[in-house]
Amino acid sequence: MNIVILGAGQVGASVAEALASEANDITIVDQNREALAALADKLDVRTLAGNAAYPSVLREAGIEDADMLVAVTQSDQTNLVACKIARSMFNVTTRIARLRSPDFLDKELLSNDNFAVDYAICPEQDITDYIVKLIEFPEALQVLEFANGLVTLVGVRAYQGGLLVGQPIRTMREHLPGGVDARIAAIFREHQPLDPDGNTVVEPGDEVFLLAASVHIRTALQELRRMLEPVRLVMIAGGGNIGSRVAATLGRNYDVKLIERDRSRAEIVANKLVDTLVLHGEATDENLLSQENIDEIDMFLALTNDDEDNIMAASLAKRLGCKRVLALINRRAYADMVQGGPIDIGLSPAQVSIGTLLTHVRRGDVAKVHSLRRGAAEALELVAHGDRSTSKVVGRRIEELPKIKGAHIGAIVRRSKEPEVVKREGFLIDEYIDRVIIPHHDTVIEPDDHVIVFCMRKHQVAEVERLFQVAAGFL
């Protein structure tokens, strides 16, 4: 695929890295020559310095032959103009834009008659949603949803004393209540992936990814570690776009304090966030944290624009007694280094938002993509199409499928063939029901099944996509 990426910042660089390794032809446009040079040294991509909103620059970038435009510059206006030009002048098939302002997230405004954006992504909102899920599951390292929330994948650190810890995976069924099923999709031990089977023994400290129907996920998690008390008190460092969004979302259900160093920004945020106590000060001020009873806080979120400040603030909060801390860290090397030490979760914003974008880039009918372990692994929700003659998966048992080492089917979501009578708000209605299936070796994949596949290494993704593609004659 021929792809033009506008913007060489954190999001653009992450997208380029994810796609360049999959035999795509990538061209990156940015006005920052140093950022382009750094990417050219690291990736097999073409770079071009220039203003991404200029038709002449887009033409020089090869937009006329592009299959897709990914506009992820820091400027919403530039991204919108580039998408409009890409369609009206160069007829680019797919156009994706990063839009930070809610004012632009209007379907009519983004229609082909206006700015012609096929898919809009908002990294700040993606990160907010991601953090809210982590608040709901305070013992988790990652919480990801599939099939419109019916299936949840949770990454946790296995805890000494957990029912399954020190036991083979196959014993998990002995502990789960009737009607509850779950699947350990992957295990990472000392940052290296294992290929788990029923005889694999979970060890303390393992990073384990557990997949189950969302209604059963908490029950299944008890197999791996003790459950923490629900979060009530949250403190946020940083009142920028992400910090204020998170505070606005959490303020309805939690007691939230927010620390902002800039007085004028603190006043603006305080006027907007009626459910949040906004404090003017430094999140790295030990006296301030102590005065605000940091030792009673359940979750501390360091969400400023400065990696070093976030690391220092989160580390200090943990040392002063905060139960759990998260730091937003743009540099992936920093995130890998600090997580698991004083900082419970090192969150890379680019890796959170890239999943939304990859959903629209992947080949085949891909309903959802989540980037895992800061891009090292990936989980996909693919829709199975065709029949036994046109598909390599439909009509076949799991054990019949070609083996892709390190790739595992974790769950299947299947819609009932006929409507069933259900009670909604006191009324009986006919409704098609989606059911979550934790598949076994003899489970047969049916047409229109949503199949959730865990790939422990990124290079397996392309093989999985090819496996689910239908023959050319399928309509």
Number of C-alpha atoms within 10 A of each C-alpha: 15 15 24 26 24 31 26 27 17 20 23 24 22 18 24 26 18 19 19 17 15 14 11 15 18 23 22 25 26 21 16 15 15 12 17 22 15 12 19 14 9 9 14 17 19 16 21 20 17 18 18 24 20 13 17 12 16 23 14 12 25 15 24 14 15 21 16 19 26 26 31 28 24 18 14 17 14 21 26 27 20 27 27 24 19 27 18 13 12 17 17 19 12 20 25 24 28 27 24 19 12 9 8 16 14 10 14 12 15 20 13 15 11 14 21 25 27 16 16 22 19 18 23 21 17 18 22 23 15 20 20 16 16 21 19 12 21 22 21 23 22 20 21 19 20 23 19 9 11 15 23 21 26 23 24 23 20 25 20 15 13 19 18 24 21 17 15 16 18 15 14 20 15 8 14 16 11 8 6 16 20 23 21 22 27 25 25 19 15 9 12 10 17 13 14 18 13 11 11 15 16 22 21 18 16 19 24 23 24 22 28 27 26 16 13 18 19 15 17 24 26 15 20 25 21 15 16 12 10 12 19 14 16 25 27 24 27 28 27 16 17 21 23 23 18 24 28 18 15 19 18 12 11 16 17 23 20 27 24 25 16 13 12 11 14 21 14 12 24 20 10 12 17 12 18 23 16 23 21 18 18 18 27 19 12 14 11 16 21 14 9 13 13 24 16 15 23 21 25 26 24 31 27 25 17 13 18 14 21 24 26 16 28 32 23 21 31 22 14 16 15 22 19 21 26 28 29 25 27 19 14 17 11 16 21 17 11 17 17 14 10 17 23 20 24 27 28 23 23 26 24 24 24 22 22 21 24 19 18 19 19 18 16 18 18 21 19 23 25 25 23 22 19 19 20 15 21 22 26 26 25 27 21 24 25 21 18 15 12 16 19 21 25 23 17 17 16 19 12 14 13 11 11 13 11 19 23 21 19 23 26 26 23 19 15 12 9 10 12 13 13 14 11 10 7 7 8 11 12 12 14 13 16 16 14 19 18 19 19 13 10 11 16 15 22 21 16 15 18 27 26 27 21 27 26 26 16 20 16 18 22 14 13 22 16 12 17 22 21 22 14 7 7 12 8
